[in-house]
Amino acid sequence: MQLNAEEGGNRKYILVQLPEAIDPKKNKTAYNFVKNELGVENPTIFEITKERLVRAAKKIKEEIIEKKISEKEKEIEEIRARLDIESKEEEINKLQEEIKLLKIKI
C-alpha cells in the first residue's frame, strides 16, 4: 500500500483472514474492542484485520498528502528567493491553491 501511494502504482495483493471467533474469556480486550468500538455483534479476527487495513490506508494517505504539501511549500520558498519578480506571485498563488486542495483531502 505504501509503495502504491508513493509511486502511484497499481500493485495488488490478496489477504486471507478466516473469520475466527474471538473468545471473550481468552482475549477480553480484542473482544470488547470489536464488539463495542467497531459495533460488531459476533466479534472475529477478521474485524481486527479489516480495521488495521483501514487505519493503515488512512495513515499512508495522510503522510503522502503531507509530503506533497511540504514539497509545494518548499517550492514556494524557492520561488520567493528568486530575483525575477514578474511571474513569481502567479506561481506562488498557483502552488498555494494546490496546497489548499491537498489539505481538503486529509
N, C-alpha and C positions, 0 to 999 in steps of 0.2 A: 504494500500500500504506500509506503514511504517513497520508494523509487518511482512508482507511477505518478505520485503527486509532484515530485521534484522534476521529473523529466517529461511529464505529460505522456507517460507511457500507457500501454494497453495490456499490461500483464494480467493474467487471470490465474486464479487458484481455486482449488476445491478444498473446503474444510469439512471434515466429517465429525460430528459430535452426536453420540447417541443420547436420546432424551432420558438418561438415567435419573431416577427419582433421587432427591436429596433426603436423606434420613434425618429428621429433626432431632433425634437423640444423639447421633454421631457428629453432626455438623450444624449446630443450632444457629450459628452466625450466618452461614450461607443460606440456610432455610429461611430465616427471618428476613434476610435481605431480599431474596427473590419474592417471598410472599408479601412482605409489607412495602418495600421500596419499589419493586417492579410490578406489584399488583397481580402476580400470577397465582391462580388458585392451587395448582399442583406443581410446586417447585421442582425443576430439573436442572441438571448440569448445563443443558443446552441454553437455558436462560442466562446463566452467568457468562457463557461464551459469547452469546449474542450481545450482551451489554458491554463486554470488553471490546468487541469489534466496533460497536457504535462509538464508544468513547475514544478508541484509538483513531478512528477515522476523523472524528471531530478535532482531536488534538493535532493531527497531521495537517488538516485543512487550515486551522488557525496558525500553525507555525509557518506554513508556506505563504499565507497571506501576509503575515507579519514580516517575513523575509522580503517579500516584494515591496511592501511599504517602506521598509528600511532602505532598500536599494534605490527607490524613487526619491526618498528624502536626501540620500547621498548625492544623487544626480542633481537635485535642486541646488544643493550647496556648491557643487562643481560649476553649475551654470552661473550662480551668483558671483563666483570668483572670476569669471571670465571678464575680459575688458570690453568686448563689444557690447553695446547697450541696446541696439535695435531690436533684436528678436528675443532678448533674454526674458522679459516679462511674459511674453506669449508662451514660451517653452515652460516657464515655471508654472503658469496658470494651468497649462495642459497636464503637467505632472501632478499638481495639487488636485485636480479633478479626478485623475486616475486613482490617487490615494483615497479620496472620498468614496469612490466606487468600491475599492477593495475593503474599506472599513465596514461598509454595509454588509459584506459577505460574511463577516466574522460572527 
